[in-house]
Amino acid sequence: MIFRILEDQYAQKSKDAKAADQRFMQLALTLGRRGLGCTWPNPAVGAVVVRDGIIVGRGWTQPGGRPHAEPEALRRAGEAARGATLYVTLEPCSHVGKSPPCADAIIAAGIARVVSAIEDSNPEVAGQGHARLRAAGITVNIGLGAVEAARDHAGHFRRVRDKRPHVILKLAVSSDDRIAAAGHKPVAITGEAAKARVHLLRAQCDAVLIGIGTVLADDPLLTCRLPGMEARSPVRVVLDSRLRIPGTGRLVHSARETPLWVMASELAEAPAAMKLGAAGAQVIRLAPSKTSPGLDPAAVLQALAEKGITRLLVEGGARVASSFVAAGLVDEVWLLRGPDAIGTDGITALDALPLTAISQSPVLKVRASETLQKDTLTIYERT
């Protein structure tokens, strides 16, 4: 009987410890998401230091990518970190970059155990951080929260592995799959709740991209306009092979407040580029596409990755969206659908492609769906 009681007590303690690990890792993941959109080119990591069941330090990657999450959490924990457990959403770095290795800081702080969500695929780390911690006598557990961490760090992994950002395509379509009225005339499709979600998504991305057609039709601003989050606006990127973007538009006028990158052909006229530069915009020249008019989506993504962009939000219009879908370069789709129809003369969502290129794609599967007042949001994710 006494052995049965001891077994039950041990099982309960193990269950409680597992639940505590899950709770603290969820907190680390939540903290890490605070940095989404503002830590590039570094990943947005979260870290929590726990001693005797009490949180003694919290940290997340700071704007610009430094300090990293682990040193931030350890700094706040101070001496309480000695003998504690560190929960972190990505393998601590082991190489010397613009800051010292986080693995060394963890060892120096006297951490006894590290619970790490996922290994870093960066070749400069790639398991070496975990190995260094174990060599110092620290217990290392890997894998708790891995699915969520992989999603949170998808931009970092994609840039390291494929030399391009993680691409999120946002489409707002009417009930009959249109995105604008005849002649590309703008029309309200979704309500305020959906618009707020889009602005939050902008804040969580490093850059937002549109084509010159959308600029000429809508004169957009592309900033995050949620109260108090204006400073979290992403870099605005315009695909404009011939540099037709008007100097009188809102994007150019705001280029000194919020970065504006205009991606143009190498053949575009130099005077137009000089005027944009004088207004505060940056012109990025690419070789013309050999297979289609305009710029090659793959070359665009490579150039953005080289500048540090890890999460890219593609907002349109139809021709730009279809080019990324057709090239197989979309990793997520946020499909917002409004309740009203536009009519058969409206502009289709994906130009010459049917919307089933997304909804029936063999590589894009539904991850989540929700109702936003009168609108619906369906999120597709590359499998």
Residue pairs with C-beta under 8 A, 6 or more apart in sequence:
20 50
20 53
21 87
21 115
21 141
21 144
22 144
22 145
24 48
24 50
24 55
24 85
24 87
24 115
25 48
25 87
25 89
25 115
25 117
25 144
25 145
26 145
27 46
27 48
27 55
27 58
27 87
28 46
28 47
28 48
28 87
28 88
28 89
28 117
28 145
29 46
29 89
29 117
29 145
29 148
29 149
29 152
30 46
31 46
31 47
31 48
31 58
31 59
31 60
31 69
32 44
32 45
32 46
32 47
32 60
32 61
32 69
32 89
32 90
32 152
33 44
33 46
33 152
33 204
34 44
34 46
34 60
35 44
35 45
35 46
35 60
35 61
35 62
35 63
36 44
36 152
36 203
36 204
36 205
36 311
37 44
37 202
37 203
37 204
37 205
37 206
37 232
37 234
37 311
38 44
38 63
38 64
38 232
39 61
39 62
39 63
39 64
39 65
40 65
40 155
40 206
40 308
40 309
40 310
40 311
41 65
41 159
41 308
41 309
41 310
42 61
42 65
42 66
42 68
42 156
43 61
43 90
43 152
43 153
43 155
43 156
43 310
44 60
44 61
44 152
44 153
45 60
45 61
45 68
45 69
45 70
45 88
45 89
45 90
45 153
46 59
46 60
46 61
46 69
46 88
46 89
47 57
47 58
47 59
47 60
47 69
47 70
47 72
47 73
47 86
47 87
47 88
47 89
48 55
48 57
48 58
48 59
48 73
48 86
48 87
48 88
49 55
49 56
49 57
49 58
49 73
49 74
49 76
49 77
49 80
49 81
49 84
49 85
49 86
49 87
49 111
50 56
50 84
50 85
50 86
50 87
51 77
51 80
51 81
51 83
51 84
51 85
56 76
56 77
56 78
56 80
56 81
56 84
57 73
57 74
57 75
57 76
57 77
57 78
57 80
57 81
58 72
58 73
58 76
59 67
59 68
59 69
59 70
59 71
59 72
59 73
59 74
59 75
59 76
60 69
60 72
61 67
61 68
61 69
61 72
62 72
65 98
66 98
66 99
67 75
67 99
68 93
68 99
68 102
69 88
69 89
70 86
70 88
70 92
70 102
70 105
70 106
71 99
71 102
71 105
73 86
74 81
74 86
74 105
74 106
74 109
74 111
77 84
77 109
81 109
81 110
81 111
82 109
82 110
82 111
83 110
83 111
83 112
84 110
84 111
84 112
84 113
85 111
85 112
85 113
85 114
85 115
86 106
86 111
86 113
86 114
86 115
87 114
87 115
88 114
88 115
88 116
88 117
89 117
89 118
89 145
89 149
89 152
89 153
90 116
90 117
90 118
90 120
90 149
90 153
90 156
91 116
91 118
91 119
91 120
91 125
91 127
91 129
91 130
91 142
92 101
92 102
92 103
92 106
92 114
92 116
92 129
92 130
92 133
93 101
93 102
93 103
93 120
93 122
93 124
93 125
93 129
94 101
94 102
94 103
94 124
94 125
94 128
94 129
94 131
94 132
95 101
95 124
95 125
95 128
97 124
101 129
101 132
102 129
103 129
103 132
103 133
104 132
106 114
106 133
106 138
107 132
107 133
107 136
107 138
111 138
112 138
112 139
113 138
113 139
113 140
113 141
114 130
114 133
114 138
114 139
114 140
114 141
115 141
115 144
116 130
116 140
116 141
116 142
117 142
117 143
117 144
117 145
117 146
117 148
117 149
118 142
118 143
118 145
118 146
118 149
118 150
118 153
119 125
119 126
119 127
119 130
119 142
120 126
120 129
120 156
121 157
121 160
121 161
122 156
122 160
123 160
130 140
130 142
133 140
134 140
150 157
151 381
154 166
154 311
154 331
155 165
155 166
155 206
155 310
155 311
156 310
157 166
158 164
158 165
158 166
158 310
158 331
159 165
159 166
159 305
159 309
159 310
163 302
163 305
163 306
164 298
164 301
164 302
164 304
164 305
164 329
165 206
165 207
165 301
165 304
165 305
165 309
165 310
165 311
165 312
166 310
166 311
166 312
166 331
166 332
167 301
167 312
167 314
167 324
167 329
167 330
167 331
167 332
168 201
168 205
168 311
168 312
168 313
168 314
168 330
168 331
168 332
168 333
168 334
169 314
169 321
169 324
169 325
169 330
169 332
169 333
169 334
170 198
170 201
170 313
170 314
170 315
170 316
170 333
170 334
170 336
171 179
171 316
171 321
171 333
171 334
171 335
171 336
171 349
171 350
171 358
172 179
172 189
172 190
172 194
172 198
172 336
172 337
172 338
173 179
173 189
173 335
173 336
173 337
173 338
173 349
173 355
174 187
174 189
174 337
174 338
174 340
174 341
174 342
174 346
175 337
175 338
175 339
175 340
175 341
176 341
176 342
176 343
176 344
176 346
177 348
177 349
177 355
178 341
178 342
178 343
178 346
178 347
178 348
178 349
179 189
179 316
179 317
179 318
179 346
179 347
179 348
179 349
180 186
180 187
180 217
180 317
180 318
180 342
180 346
180 347
181 187
181 342
181 343
181 345
181 346
181 347
182 343
182 345
182 346
182 347
184 213
184 217
184 317
184 347
185 217
186 217
186 218
187 342
187 346
189 336
189 338
189 340
189 342
190 336
190 338
190 372
190 375
191 338
191 372
191 373
191 374
191 375
192 373
193 372
193 373
193 375
194 336
194 338
194 372
194 373
194 375
194 377
196 226
197 336
197 372
197 377
198 334
198 336
199 224
199 225
199 226
199 229
200 224
200 226
200 229
201 313
201 334
202 208
202 222
202 223
202 224
202 232
202 233
202 234
202 313
203 224
203 226
203 229
203 232
203 233
203 234
204 311
205 234
205 311
205 312
205 313
206 234
206 235
206 308
206 309
206 310
206 311
206 312
207 234
207 235
207 236
207 237
207 261
207 304
207 309
207 311
207 312
207 313
208 222
208 234
208 235
208 236
208 237
208 312
208 313
208 314
208 315
209 237
209 238
209 239
209 300
209 312
209 313
209 314
209 315
209 320
210 220
210 222
210 236
210 237
210 238
210 239
210 314
210 315
210 316
210 317
210 320
211 238
211 239
211 240
211 294
211 316
211 317
211 319
211 320
212 238
212 239
212 240
212 241
212 242
212 244
212 245
213 317
213 319
213 320
214 220
214 315
214 316
214 317
214 320
215 238
215 240
215 245
215 246
215 249
215 251
216 244
216 246
217 317
219 249
219 250
219 251
220 250
220 251
221 250
221 251
221 254
222 233
222 234
222 236
222 251
222 315
223 230
223 233
223 236
223 254
223 258
224 230
224 232
224 233
224 234
233 258
234 313
235 258
235 259
235 260
235 261
235 309
236 251
236 258
236 259
236 260
236 261
237 261
237 262
237 263
237 304
237 312
238 245
238 251
238 260
238 261
238 262
238 263
239 263
239 294
239 295
239 300
239 320
240 262
240 263
240 264
241 263
241 264
241 265
241 268
241 288
241 293
241 294
241 295
242 264
242 265
242 268
243 262
243 264
243 268
243 269
243 272
243 273
243 276
243 283
245 251
245 252
245 262
245 276
246 252
247 275
247 276
247 279
251 260
251 281
252 260
252 276
252 279
252 281
253 279
254 260
255 276
255 279
255 280
255 281
256 279
256 280
259 282
260 280
260 281
260 282
261 281
261 282
261 283
261 284
261 307
262 276
262 281
262 282
262 283
262 284
263 283
263 284
263 285
263 286
263 295
263 300
263 303
264 273
264 283
264 284
264 285
264 286
264 295
265 285
265 286
265 287
265 288
265 295
266 285
266 286
266 287
266 288
267 288
268 283
268 285
273 283
273 285
276 282
276 283
277 283
284 303
284 307
286 295
286 296
286 299
286 300
286 303
287 296
287 299
288 295
289 295
289 296
289 299
290 296
292 323
294 323
297 323
297 324
297 327
297 329
298 327
298 329
301 312
301 329
304 312
314 320
314 321
314 324
314 330
317 347
318 347
318 348
318 349
318 350
318 351
319 351
321 349
321 350
321 351
322 350
322 351
322 352
322 353
322 357
324 330
325 350
325 353
325 357
325 358
326 353
326 357
328 363
330 358
330 364
330 382
331 381
331 382
332 367
332 379
332 380
332 381
332 382
333 358
333 364
333 379
333 380
334 377
334 378
334 379
335 358
335 359
335 377
335 378
335 379
335 380
336 372
336 375
336 376
336 377
337 375
337 376
337 377
337 378
338 374
338 375
339 374
339 375
348 355
349 355
350 357
350 358
358 364
358 380
359 380
361 380
363 382
363 383
364 380
364 381
364 382
364 383
365 380
365 381
365 383
366 378
366 379
366 380
366 381
367 379
367 380
367 381
368 377
368 378
368 379
369 376
369 377
369 378
369 379
370 376
370 377
371 377
